[in-house]
Amino acid sequence: MRRLSLVALAGVLAACSSSSPVTTPGGSASAGPIRTGPDLYATTAPSPDPRVGLAPGLFDAEEAIWNLRKLSSNAPPEAFLGVTNSDLAFKGDYAFQGNYNGIIVWDLSNPASPEVVMDYVCPASQSDVSVYGDLMFVSGEGLGGRLDCGTEGVREQVSSDRLRGIRIFNIADIRNPEYIANVQTCRGSHTHSLLVDPDDTFRGELVRIRPGATVTLSQILTALEPHERRLDWGPAQGTTMYEKFRDMNPHIALPLAPGGGVPASGDLRLSASAGNKPIRFFLPEGAASVLRRVGLDVIGDVETFDQRTYLLDESERTATDRAYEQLVRDAGQFGFTRTTQRRFEQIYQQLQTLAEQHPDSRYRQTQAKVARIHRSVWQTAGFRSLVATTETLLSVDPRVNMGREPVASAAPDSAPPRARPTVDPLPARPPRLPERSANR
């Protein structure tokens, strides 16, 4: 699938924590004292480093944190205490925590007080977990993992009771997962990744309220709820209509709904426009027709939308499109250089021309907008610093002398290139060592 791409420079704010959950099962944890940096939003690392000299401990180790704020620490259920955790997956308000003894599911709707909603004992290192829709996939690699999730392990070298591969659970009822299948592999599964079938992609309606009409989000969802089984929400996750709508419309800043239903702060009053800008949102395919049939005739414009709606046909793609895609790929492989930037400047002008030639093409207008953002990022001081570092480390520019000449400030053609030193070729075979006498 072809996508509009944006290369951006991201600064990562790091944090370090030294402790595990620290209290008895079911209680809230109380780790040792936390040393914090001087400012939660500071971009300069604290000095002295608060990690230096932290006191050790099993459940009361001191912690250090910077640019993060800890909301809570919670102990796992007793069967998982002291056992290695592996990976995390997320669905709606739930976090799925892999553990060598199985899976724990936490309800994070109140981040300050997470609750265990399910703990499923099923040993098999390392229980890396992924979630897609109503399915949960769990890796099993250890020789002691059993098909029946038993805790007694497997003693025999060869056994039909052993699980080495992927477990699959139905989590439609997240509090009562159903172990429905497994896939045995030759050496087991240490970890795994999910690939979504290209045919299982988003397809819906991009809609706009009729001019002059208004309706609340709760009115729309209440009208659709009796017909939910007929509506395909695609990859949108969530157990309630509100959660599914929220997942389908990430461009709308809707709050979480800890108690289910539509929270008061999320019950938007929708209209055709706001501040002279049109308001559009997504609904499942056929939803506008359902609303009309039940008497809620408030939907005006309806546009069928899928993953290819704003893509170009192959016949419409130009050499400029291909050049831009190649440039993005190159930039992703340490291509942050002035040569790449000069290539981009040429492509940028061509993309703006294409947008002017196709004023009604949403693809061309969005592509030009992405290119403008792309260009603004590459013109920042932070990006110029990255260019200098990249060219120094990769010796792209022969004038670079281990960073002593600031590359980003050098004029493109201010000095002739230095000749690279010649290197003698390696001999065809290693020289033979002189034979040693057996009698020494």
N, C-alpha and C positions, 0 to 999 in steps of 0.2 A: 504494500500500500504506500502511495506517495503522500507525504505530509509536508505542510509548510513548516520550516524549521527555523529556530532562533538560537543562535549561539550566544550564550550569556556568560558573564564572569561572575562567579558566586564566591563570596567569602564565607568560609565555614567557621562558626563560632564554636569552639570545642569546650567540653566539660568533662570532668573526671569524678567518678564516685567509687568508693572502695568497699561498699558494704552490701550485704544481702539483706532480705527481709529479716526482722530481728526480734520477733516475739513469738509467743506460743500460738498454736494453730487457732485461727478464727479471730485473733485479736489484732489490734493495730500495732504496727512495729514502732520501736523507739530506738533508733540507732544512736551511736555516740554523737558527740557534738559535731556540728557542721561548720567548717571554716569556709567563708565566702569571700569573693573578691570585693573590692571597694564599691563597685557599681554594677547592678544587674545588667545594664545595657552597655557597659564599657566594651570597646573594641580592642583595648590594649590589655594583654595578660597581666594579672596582678603580680606585684613583686613586693616581698619575696613570694615564691611559689607556695601556695597554701598546702600543697600535697606533701611538702617536705616535712618529715617528722610526725606523720600521722600515727596515732597509737593503733596497734593491731587489735584484733578480736574476732570472734566468730559471729556473734549477734550484737556486739556493742562496739564495733570498730569505728574509729573516727572517720569522717567523710570530708571531702573538699569539693566545692562546686563553684563554677564560674559561668556566667551568662545563661544560667538555667535557674529555675526556682522549683524546689521539690515540693509537691503537693501532698504526697502521702507515701508511707511505707507499709506494706501489708504482708503478713506471713502467709505462706501457702498452706493448704490442708496437710494434716499430719502425715499422710502417705507420701508426700512429696518433700517433706522437710529434709534438708541436707543432701538432696539428690540434684544432680546437675541439670540446669535449664539449658534449652537449646535455642529455639527460634520463636518468633512472634508472627501472628497473622491478625488481620483486623477485618471486621464486618460490622458496619453501623456503629453502635455503641459498645461492641464487644471486642475484647482482645483474647486471642487464643494463644496460650503459652505452652510451647513444647517443653517436655521434661523427660528425662530418661525413664521415668516411671509412668509416663502417659501424657494426658492433656488436661490443662486447667483453663476454664473460660471465665473471664472477669467481665463484669458489667461496669463500664467506665462512664455511664451517664452522669454520675457525680464524681468527677476526677479526684476530689478531695477525700472521697470515701468509697473506693472500688469494692465491689462485692463478688464473691465467688458464686457463680450460678450453676457451674457444672465442674466436677472433677472426675475424670475417667481414668482409672488405673489400668494401664495396658503397657507393660514394660517392653522396650525395644529401643536401644540407643540408635539414633539420638532423638527420634520423634520430632524432626523438623516438620512444620505444619504449614499448609496452605489452605485457603478457603476460596471457593468459587460458587456463588449461588447458594444452594442448599447442600453442597457437598464439602466435606473436609478430607484432606489427603494428608497422611502421616507416614514419614519415612521410618523404616526399620532395617537396621544393619547388624546389630549384635547377634551373636550365636545363641543367646538365651531367650530371644523373642519368640513367643508362642502364637499360633493361629488363634487360640482361644483366649488370648490376653492373660493367661495364668501367670502367677508370680513365682512358680516353682522352677522356671527356667527349663532348659533342655540339656540333658547330660550326654546323650548319645551323639557320636560324631556325625551320623546320618540319621535324620528323623523326619517323618512326615508331619510332625507337630510343629516344626520350626517355621517361623516367618522371617524371610529376608526379602524385603521389597517395599511395596506401598500398601498401606491400609486405606480403605475408603469408607467414610461414614456419611450417613444421611443426617443432616442437622436441621431439618425443617422444624423440628421441635428441639430447640437448642439446649434445653435442660435434660433431654432424654435422647442422646445420639444413638443411632442405629448402625451397627457395624454390618455393612451390606456386601462388601467384597474385598478382595486383596489381589495384588499383582505380584507374583513371585519373580525375582530377578536372580541372575547367577550369583552375584556377590552382595546382594542387598542394596539398600538405598541409604546413603549417608545424609544426603539432602536432595532436593528436587526443585524444579521450576515448572510452572503451568503455562501452556500455550493455548490460547483461546482459538477455537475453530473459526476460520474466517467467515463462515456462514452464520455464526452465533454472535452477531454484532448488533449495534444499536439501530433500530428502525422505529421512528415515531413521527409525531406531528409538531412542527414549529408553528405556534399559534399566537394570535393577538386578539385582545378583547375588542368587540365592536365599538367604534367611536360613539361616545355618549353613554355607554353602559359601564357599570361597575359591578364587581362581584368579589366576595372574599374567597380566600383559598379554601377555607373550611367548607364553604358552600359547594365548590367544585368537587372536592374530594368526597364529601358526603353523597353527592349525586352519583359519583362513579363507583362508590364502594359496593353496591349490590351487583355490579357488573364486573367486578375485579377479575374473576376467573376468565373472562373473555378478553381481557386486556393484557397485552404482552409488554411488560416493563423492561424487557431486554436484560442487559447486564446490571441494571439498577438493583442495588441490594437494600435490605431493610425488611422489617416484618410488618410495618403499618403502612397505610397509604401515604401518610405524611413523610415517612422515612424514604419511601420509594420516590416520591416527588422531589424530595431534597437531593437524593443521589442523582436523579435525572437532570437537575438544574443547578449544577455547582456554581453557575454564574450569579445566582441569587444567594445572598448571605443569610441563609435561614438558620436559626438556632437549633440545637439538639432538643429532643423531646423526652426528657427522663421519665415522665409518667405516661407516655404514649399519647396518642391523639395529636391534635394541633395545638401547640402552646400559644398563649395569647400574643407573645412577642413575634410569633411566626405566622399569625393569621393575617396575611397581607390583604389589603383591599386593592384589587387589580383593576387597571383601566387601560385604555389604548395607548396612552402616552404619559410621560412625566417630564415636565420641563421641556416640552417640544421634542422629546426623544421617544421613539416608539418603544413599547415594552413587549417583548416576545419571550415565550417560555415553551418548554417541551411537555407534551403529553403523549401517552401511548397511542399507537396508531388506532384510529377508530373512536377515540375518546370524544372528539368534537361532535361526531354523529350521535353518540350516546347522550351527550348533554342536551342536544336539540330534542331528541326523542323523549326525554324525561321532563321537558319544559324549561330547561335552563339555557335558553337560546342567547348566549352572550358572546360566543366566539365569532370573530369576524374572519380575518385572514387565516388560512390553513395551508401550510406547505409541508408535503411529505418529505421527511428528512432521514437520510441514512449516512453511512460512513463515506459514501462517494458523492454526496450532493454537491459539494463545492470543489471537487477535484476536476481536473481537465481530462478529456479524452486524449488518448495517445496522439491522435492526429493534431491536437491543439497545442501540444507541448513544443516549445522552441529550444533553440540552442542555448538561449539565456537560462531557461529553466534547468536544463541539464548542467550548465556551468555552475549555477547556484547550488544545486544539490551536491555536486562534486566538491565545491568549496566548503560546504558545511561538513562533509565527510573528512576533508583534509584538516579542517580546524579541530575536529574531534581527535585527531592523531597528532597532537602537539604542533598543529599548524598555525599557532598564534605568532605569525611573523609579519614583517613589513611587506614582504613579497605577496603574502596572502591578502594583506590589507589593500595593496594596490590592485590586485585582481578584483577584490570586492567592490572597490570604488567604480570600476568599469561596469561590473554587473549591476550595481545599485542604480546607475543612471539608466541602464537599459530596462530595468524593472519598473522604474518610474514612467518611462516612455510607454511601456506596455499597458500600464494602468490608465494613462491618459488616452490611449487608443481604444480601450475597452471600459468606458465609464460605467456600464451596466453589469460588468462581470464582478460578482462578489469575490471570486477567487483572486482576480487580478488586484482588486482594491485591498483585500486582506494581505496578499503577498507583498504589495508595496508598503503597507503599514508595518509588517514584520521586518522588512528590509530597513525601514527608517529606524525602528527600535534597535535592530542589529547594528546599524551604523553609529547610533548614539552611544551604545555600549563600547564599541571599539574606539571611540574618541575620548573616553574617560582616562584620567590619570592612572587609575588602577589597572586598566587594560594596557596602557603604554608600559607600565612596570612589568606586567606579565610578558609582553613582547620582548622586553630587554632580557628578562630571565630566561625565556625560552631560547632566544637566539644565542645567549651565552652558553647555556647547558648543552645545546645541540650543535654548537659551532656552525650555525647556519651562515653567519656573516664572518668572512675572514678577517675583518678588522677587530673582532672581539678578542680581547686579551684577558681571559679569565675574569671578565667583569670590570676590569680597571677602566675601560672606556665605556661610558654609559651609552649603550646601543640606541635606545629610543630617542636620544637627543642628537644623534649623529645625522648629518645630512645624507640622503640616499646615495649620492655619488661624490662624496667629499674626499675620498681617498681611493687610490688604486688597490685592487686586491693583492694580498700577500701571496707569494708562491707557497704552496704547501710543501713541506719537507718530503723528500722521497724516502721510501722504506724498502730495504733490500728484501727480495722475495724469500719466502721460506724454502729451505732445501727440500728436494723431492722426497727424501727419506731421512730420518734422524741418523746422525753419525754413529758409527759403531764404536763401542767402548773397547779399549785394549783388553785383551784377555789377561786374566790374572792367573798367577801360578797357584797351583793347588797347595804347594808347600810354602808356608809363610813363617 
